[in-house]
């Protein structure tokens, strides 16, 4: 399988060379099902599951019998906190202990990452020679403008703290480090910007997981 040649740019948008990428990582046929499963897993595992309702014994009040047992013509009632009363407890509501965690096996997840990266490599991947920023937001905005990404959702892959500082106030930018890229991040952003060094690190991490 022949490797891919991808153009490398400087931060001002000018082409400065190329980088060779493995087709086994960046040129695979996209598998929609494993990508769907990866996104589903990512979103399910991000749920906090904090929803909770109160059961009858947890609702305050209701200790006094609301009316006498007999002679009123009404059904018997021992507490106003019964589930059949307005303001009473909830019978089958969430308990706050729900577990929505699901798993995807390692091979399928690796294939999903390769599929998502391959889709982006076709037209939405920007490889830079290196990031040169000093922590200012205007530098990140200028970088996005050079690649016509100022108004589109963009994933920037970098561990540079100055880049994180500069991108923190840019609403359409998601910043991830090399080892923390998810399939959801790749598919949820229109453009992916990464340095030449980091794209080779991504390739190395996935090349051993065929």
C-alpha positions as CSV (number, residue, x, y, z in Angstrom):
1,X,0.0,0.0,0.0
2,X,1.6,3.3,-1.1
3,X,1.9,6.1,1.4
4,X,0.3,9.5,1.1
5,X,2.0,12.8,0.5
6,X,0.3,15.7,2.3
7,X,1.3,19.3,1.9
8,X,2.9,21.2,4.9
9,X,2.1,24.8,5.5
10,X,3.5,27.6,7.6
11,X,1.2,29.6,9.9
12,X,0.7,32.3,7.2
13,X,-0.9,29.7,4.9
14,X,2.1,29.4,2.5
15,X,3.2,25.9,1.4
16,X,6.6,25.0,2.7
17,X,6.9,21.3,1.9
18,X,5.2,17.9,2.3
19,X,5.1,15.0,4.7
20,X,4.6,11.3,3.9
21,X,1.8,9.6,5.9
22,X,1.0,6.0,6.2
23,X,-2.0,4.9,4.1
24,X,-2.8,2.3,6.7
25,X,-3.7,5.1,9.1
26,X,-4.7,8.1,6.9
27,X,-6.0,6.3,3.8
28,X,-8.3,3.5,5.0
29,X,-11.8,3.0,3.8
30,X,-14.2,4.8,6.2
31,X,-16.2,2.4,8.3
32,X,-19.4,4.2,9.3
33,X,-20.6,1.7,11.9
34,X,-17.5,1.7,14.0
35,X,-17.3,5.5,13.9
36,X,-21.0,5.7,15.0
37,X,-20.2,3.3,17.8
38,X,-17.2,5.3,18.9
39,X,-19.2,8.6,19.0
40,X,-22.0,6.8,20.9
41,X,-19.5,5.5,23.4
42,X,-17.8,8.9,23.8
43,X,-21.1,10.7,24.5
44,X,-22.5,8.0,26.8
45,X,-19.4,7.9,28.9
46,X,-19.5,11.7,29.2
47,X,-22.9,11.6,30.9
48,X,-22.8,12.6,34.6
49,X,-26.1,10.8,35.5
50,X,-26.9,13.3,38.2
51,X,-30.7,13.2,37.6
52,X,-32.6,12.2,40.8
53,X,-36.1,12.3,42.1
54,X,-37.3,11.9,45.7
55,X,-39.0,8.8,46.9
56,X,-41.9,8.9,49.4
57,X,-39.7,8.7,52.4
58,X,-37.4,11.5,51.2
59,X,-40.1,14.2,50.7
60,X,-40.3,16.5,53.7
61,X,-43.6,16.7,55.6
62,X,-46.6,14.4,55.3
63,X,-46.2,13.0,58.8
64,X,-49.7,14.0,59.9
65,X,-52.7,12.0,58.6
66,X,-54.5,14.5,56.3
67,X,-58.1,13.6,57.4
68,X,-59.8,11.0,59.5
69,X,-59.9,7.4,58.4
70,X,-63.7,7.0,58.0
71,X,-66.8,9.1,57.5
72,X,-65.5,11.7,55.0
73,X,-66.5,9.8,51.8
74,X,-63.0,10.0,50.5
75,X,-60.5,7.3,49.9
76,X,-58.2,6.5,52.9
77,X,-55.0,8.5,53.1
78,X,-52.2,8.3,55.6
79,X,-49.8,10.9,54.2
80,X,-49.8,13.8,51.8
81,X,-46.5,12.5,50.5
82,X,-47.9,9.4,48.9
83,X,-47.0,9.1,45.2
84,X,-50.7,9.5,44.2
85,X,-50.8,13.0,45.8
86,X,-49.5,16.2,44.1
87,X,-46.3,17.0,45.9
88,X,-45.7,13.4,46.9
89,X,-42.8,11.2,46.2
90,X,-41.9,9.6,42.8
91,X,-42.1,5.8,42.5
92,X,-39.8,4.9,39.6
93,X,-37.8,8.1,39.0
94,X,-34.0,8.2,38.5
95,X,-32.0,7.5,41.7
96,X,-28.8,9.4,40.9
97,X,-26.9,6.0,40.6
98,X,-27.6,5.4,36.9
99,X,-24.7,3.9,35.0
100,X,-24.6,4.8,31.2
101,X,-21.1,3.6,30.6
102,X,-20.5,1.5,27.5
103,X,-17.4,0.1,25.9
104,X,-15.9,-0.4,22.5
105,X,-13.2,-2.9,21.9
106,X,-9.7,-1.6,21.2
107,X,-9.5,-2.8,17.6
108,X,-12.9,-1.3,16.7
109,X,-11.9,2.0,18.3
110,X,-8.6,2.1,16.5
111,X,-10.4,1.5,13.2
112,X,-12.8,4.3,14.0
113,X,-10.0,6.7,14.6
114,X,-8.3,5.7,11.4
115,X,-11.6,6.1,9.5
116,X,-12.2,9.6,10.9
117,X,-8.6,10.6,10.2
118,X,-8.8,9.3,6.6
119,X,-12.0,11.3,6.0
120,X,-10.3,14.5,7.3
121,X,-7.1,13.8,5.3
122,X,-9.0,14.0,2.0
123,X,-9.8,17.7,2.3
124,X,-10.0,19.1,5.9
125,X,-6.6,18.3,7.4
126,X,-4.0,21.2,7.7
127,X,-0.5,20.1,8.6
128,X,1.8,23.0,9.8
129,X,5.6,22.9,10.0
130,X,5.2,24.2,13.6
131,X,3.1,26.4,15.9
132,X,4.6,29.7,16.7
133,X,2.5,31.6,19.2
134,X,3.1,33.7,22.3
135,X,-0.3,33.2,24.0
136,X,-2.2,36.0,22.3
137,X,-5.7,35.4,20.9
138,X,-5.1,37.5,17.9
139,X,-2.3,35.1,16.8
140,X,-4.7,32.2,16.8
141,X,-7.3,34.2,15.0
142,X,-4.7,35.1,12.3
143,X,-3.8,31.4,12.0
144,X,-7.4,30.5,11.5
145,X,-7.9,33.2,8.9
146,X,-4.9,32.0,6.9
147,X,-6.7,28.7,6.3
148,X,-10.2,30.2,6.0
149,X,-11.2,28.6,9.3
150,X,-12.2,31.7,11.3
151,X,-15.9,30.9,11.1
152,X,-15.9,27.1,11.1
153,X,-15.5,24.6,14.0
154,X,-11.8,23.7,14.1
155,X,-9.9,21.1,16.0
156,X,-6.3,22.1,16.9
157,X,-4.0,19.3,18.0
158,X,-1.2,20.5,20.2
159,X,0.2,20.4,23.8
160,X,1.6,23.9,23.7
161,X,0.3,25.8,26.8
162,X,0.7,29.1,25.0
163,X,-1.5,27.9,22.2
164,X,-4.0,26.8,24.7
165,X,-3.9,30.2,26.3
166,X,-4.4,32.0,23.0
167,X,-7.2,29.7,21.8
168,X,-9.1,29.8,25.1
169,X,-11.3,32.7,24.0
170,X,-11.9,31.5,20.5
171,X,-15.4,29.9,20.6
172,X,-15.1,27.8,17.4
173,X,-11.8,26.2,18.4
174,X,-11.4,22.8,20.3
175,X,-7.9,22.1,21.5
176,X,-6.7,18.5,22.2
177,X,-3.4,16.9,22.9
178,X,-2.1,14.1,20.7
179,X,-3.1,11.3,23.1
180,X,-6.6,12.7,23.7
181,X,-8.2,12.9,20.3
182,X,-11.6,11.3,20.0
183,X,-13.6,10.2,16.9
184,X,-16.3,12.7,18.1
185,X,-13.7,15.5,18.1
186,X,-12.6,14.7,14.5
187,X,-16.1,14.4,13.1
188,X,-17.6,17.3,15.0
189,X,-15.1,19.8,13.6
190,X,-14.9,20.9,10.0
191,X,-11.1,21.5,10.0
192,X,-8.2,19.8,11.8
193,X,-5.0,21.7,12.3
194,X,-1.9,19.8,13.5
195,X,1.9,20.2,13.4
196,X,4.1,17.9,11.3
197,X,5.7,16.5,14.4
198,X,2.3,15.7,16.0
199,X,0.8,14.1,12.9
200,X,3.7,11.6,12.9
201,X,3.2,10.9,16.6
202,X,-0.5,10.1,15.8
203,X,0.6,7.9,13.0
204,X,3.1,6.0,15.2
205,X,0.5,5.4,18.0
206,X,-2.0,3.9,15.5
207,X,0.4,2.1,13.2
208,X,0.9,-0.6,15.8
209,X,-2.8,-1.2,16.2
210,X,-3.9,-2.8,12.9
